[in-house]
Amino acid sequence: MPGMIFFILTRLAIGFAIGCAAGIAIWRSSFSDMGAGLGSLEHLVIEGLFIYLFASAIGMGYLATALLFDEG
């Protein structure tokens, strides 16, 4: 695999993982007592989309920052 593709994929995956952790932490601290329907499919879809929102945004930001400061 060429070096640039490996660089992009690893930085995107690291940023995505950081974003997932941030989304889960914010969801658990802010919306932990949402009441009824905590096990319903709608609640799981909403939680997944919320976590994906943070993961995709932070992943792209991490990649852009890594490309900006790349010395290679």
Long-range contacts (C-beta under 8 A, 24 or more apart in sequence): 3-72, 7-66, 7-70, 7-72, 8-63, 8-67, 11-62, 11-63, 11-66, 11-67, 12-59, 12-60, 12-62, 12-63, 13-59, 14-62, 15-58, 15-59, 15-60, 15-61, 15-62, 15-63, 16-55, 16-56, 16-58, 16-59, 17-55, 18-58, 18-59, 18-62, 19-51, 19-54, 19-55, 19-56, 19-57, 19-58, 19-59, 19-62, 20-51, 20-54, 20-55, 22-54, 22-58, 23-50, 23-51, 23-52, 23-53, 23-54, 23-55, 24-51, 26-50, 26-54, 27-51
